[in-house]
């Protein structure tokens, strides 16, 4: 599968590496341009190319692995999403350490706002509830799988996101729409930071 990843910090690099290892072709982009990613691409290995944001956003599946505050700079209103799958892996931080602050979105969820900024995209929420180091931490028993939650309104888009979660050896659990499931997954929600496991041998 052709996948574009917007954001080349720890989450973007981790997803790029793991999805490429599963056989997907990845275009990784950041705000500074592909030249700034030369060393990163060399380290991550085969199946990953550096590109501009526009190149990443032209792929059939696009992952938002960037800061919440940068979304409006990237999701321009003139983009034709043409029914592509947009996986929202953001968290609604407005500032980070040492003064963590969370955006007040009122009654909307972050992913609903993403969907409003990207009309024509099929938005799915995934890859945001666990810190990257926790999400990929080795397990003591091979048969165990760490659970990763998925929310979305489009059945086919959700299925694609679940497939990608499985490809990086996590167990996807669908929890509902962007409005209901997305709120549970958001910072402060009941599932944010919750680490669960399933016995993959059963």
C-alpha positions as CSV (number, residue, x, y, z in Angstrom):
1,X,0.0,0.0,0.0
2,X,1.1,3.6,-0.7
3,X,1.1,5.6,2.5
4,X,2.1,9.2,3.1
5,X,3.1,10.2,6.7
6,X,3.0,13.9,7.6
7,X,5.4,14.4,10.6
8,X,8.8,13.0,11.0
9,X,9.3,13.0,14.8
10,X,9.2,9.8,16.9
11,X,5.7,8.7,15.9
12,X,6.1,9.4,12.2
13,X,9.5,7.7,12.0
14,X,8.3,4.7,14.0
15,X,5.2,4.2,11.8
16,X,7.2,4.7,8.7
17,X,9.8,2.1,9.8
18,X,7.2,-0.5,11.0
19,X,4.9,-0.1,8.0
20,X,7.7,-0.3,5.5
21,X,8.9,-3.5,7.2
22,X,5.4,-4.9,6.6
23,X,5.8,-4.2,2.9
24,X,4.2,-0.8,2.5
25,X,5.7,2.0,0.5
26,X,6.1,5.2,2.6
27,X,6.6,8.8,1.8
28,X,7.7,10.7,4.9
29,X,7.3,14.5,5.0
30,X,7.9,17.3,7.5
31,X,7.6,21.0,7.5
32,X,11.3,21.6,6.5
33,X,11.4,19.6,3.3
34,X,12.8,16.3,2.1
35,X,16.5,17.4,2.3
36,X,16.2,17.7,6.1
37,X,15.2,14.0,6.2
38,X,18.2,12.6,4.3
39,X,19.9,11.1,7.4
40,X,16.5,9.9,8.8
41,X,15.7,8.0,5.6
42,X,19.1,6.4,5.4
43,X,18.7,5.2,9.0
44,X,15.2,3.9,8.6
45,X,16.0,1.9,5.5
46,X,14.2,0.5,2.5
47,X,10.7,1.2,1.5
48,X,10.7,4.8,2.8
49,X,11.3,8.0,0.7
50,X,11.4,11.6,1.8
51,X,9.0,13.9,0.1
52,X,7.2,17.2,0.3
53,X,3.9,17.4,2.2
54,X,2.0,17.6,-1.1
55,X,3.5,14.3,-2.2
56,X,2.6,12.6,1.0
57,X,-1.0,13.9,0.9
58,X,-1.4,12.5,-2.6
59,X,-1.1,8.9,-1.4
60,X,-4.2,6.8,-1.0
61,X,-3.6,6.6,2.8
62,X,-2.3,9.6,4.7
63,X,-1.3,9.6,8.4
64,X,-1.2,12.8,10.4
65,X,1.7,12.3,12.8
66,X,2.3,16.0,13.4
67,X,1.6,18.5,16.2
68,X,-2.0,19.5,16.6
69,X,-1.1,23.2,16.3
70,X,0.3,22.7,12.8
71,X,-2.7,21.1,11.2
72,X,-4.3,24.2,9.8
73,X,-1.0,25.1,8.1
74,X,-1.1,21.8,6.2
75,X,-4.8,21.0,5.7
76,X,-5.4,23.8,3.2
77,X,-9.0,24.3,2.1
78,X,-8.1,23.9,-1.6
79,X,-6.9,20.2,-1.2
80,X,-8.9,17.7,-3.2
81,X,-8.9,14.7,-0.9
82,X,-10.9,12.6,-3.4
83,X,-12.1,10.1,-0.8
84,X,-8.6,9.2,0.4
85,X,-8.1,7.7,3.9
86,X,-6.8,10.2,6.4
87,X,-5.6,8.6,9.7
88,X,-5.5,11.2,12.5
89,X,-2.8,10.2,15.0
90,X,-2.6,13.7,16.6
91,X,-3.2,14.6,20.2
92,X,-4.6,18.0,21.1
93,X,-1.6,19.5,22.9
94,X,-1.2,23.2,22.4
95,X,2.1,23.1,24.3
96,X,4.5,20.4,25.5
97,X,7.0,19.8,28.3
98,X,7.5,21.4,30.8
99,X,4.1,23.1,30.5
100,X,1.7,20.6,28.9
101,X,-1.6,22.3,27.8
102,X,-4.6,20.7,26.1
103,X,-6.8,22.5,23.6
104,X,-10.4,23.2,24.7
105,X,-12.5,22.0,21.7
106,X,-15.9,22.3,23.4
107,X,-18.3,19.7,22.2
108,X,-16.2,18.6,19.1
109,X,-13.5,16.0,19.0
110,X,-10.1,16.7,17.4
111,X,-10.9,14.2,14.6
112,X,-14.2,15.9,13.8
113,X,-12.2,19.1,13.4
114,X,-9.7,17.3,11.2
115,X,-12.6,16.0,9.1
116,X,-13.9,19.6,8.8
117,X,-10.5,20.8,7.6
118,X,-10.2,17.9,5.1
119,X,-13.6,17.7,3.4
120,X,-13.7,14.7,1.1
121,X,-11.3,12.6,3.2
122,X,-12.4,9.6,5.1
123,X,-11.0,10.3,8.5
124,X,-10.1,7.6,11.0
125,X,-8.6,8.1,14.5
126,X,-5.7,5.7,15.4
127,X,-2.2,5.5,16.8
128,X,-2.7,8.2,19.4
129,X,-3.7,6.7,22.7
130,X,-0.3,5.3,23.8
131,X,3.2,7.0,23.9
132,X,5.3,5.7,21.0
133,X,7.8,3.9,23.4
134,X,4.9,2.1,25.1
135,X,3.2,1.3,21.8
136,X,6.2,-0.6,20.4
137,X,7.7,-1.9,23.6
138,X,8.7,-5.6,23.4
139,X,6.4,-8.1,25.0
140,X,7.6,-10.8,27.3
141,X,5.2,-13.4,25.7
142,X,5.1,-13.7,21.9
143,X,1.4,-14.7,21.9
144,X,0.4,-11.4,23.5
145,X,-0.7,-8.4,21.4
146,X,-1.0,-4.8,22.6
147,X,-4.4,-3.3,21.9
148,X,-4.7,-0.1,19.8
149,X,-8.1,1.6,19.5
150,X,-9.6,2.8,16.2
151,X,-12.5,5.1,15.6
152,X,-14.2,6.3,12.4
153,X,-17.4,6.8,10.5
154,X,-16.5,5.0,7.2
155,X,-16.4,1.2,7.4
156,X,-13.9,0.7,4.6
157,X,-11.5,3.4,5.9
158,X,-11.7,1.9,9.4
159,X,-10.9,-1.6,7.9
160,X,-7.8,-0.1,6.2
161,X,-6.6,1.5,9.5
162,X,-7.2,-1.8,11.4
163,X,-5.2,-3.6,8.8
164,X,-2.3,-1.2,9.3
165,X,-2.5,-1.6,13.0
166,X,-2.3,-5.4,12.6
167,X,0.7,-5.0,10.2
168,X,2.8,-3.4,13.0
169,X,1.8,-6.3,15.3
170,X,-0.8,-4.6,17.4
171,X,-4.4,-5.6,17.9
172,X,-7.0,-3.2,16.6
173,X,-10.2,-2.6,18.5
174,X,-12.9,-0.5,16.8
175,X,-14.8,1.6,19.4
176,X,-17.2,3.7,17.3
177,X,-17.6,6.9,15.4
178,X,-15.3,10.0,15.5
179,X,-17.7,11.7,17.8
180,X,-18.1,8.9,20.4
181,X,-15.0,6.8,20.0
182,X,-12.8,9.7,19.1
183,X,-13.7,11.4,22.4
184,X,-12.8,8.3,24.4
185,X,-9.4,8.2,22.7
186,X,-8.7,11.9,23.1
187,X,-6.5,13.4,25.8
188,X,-8.4,13.2,29.0
189,X,-10.7,10.5,27.6
190,X,-11.3,7.1,29.2
191,X,-9.0,5.3,26.7
192,X,-6.1,7.8,26.5
193,X,-3.0,6.1,27.9
194,X,-4.8,2.9,28.6
195,X,-2.6,-0.1,27.9
196,X,-4.4,-3.4,27.3
197,X,-3.3,-6.8,25.9
198,X,-5.0,-9.6,24.1
199,X,-3.9,-13.2,23.9
200,X,-3.2,-13.5,20.1
201,X,-2.9,-17.3,20.4
202,X,-6.6,-17.7,21.1
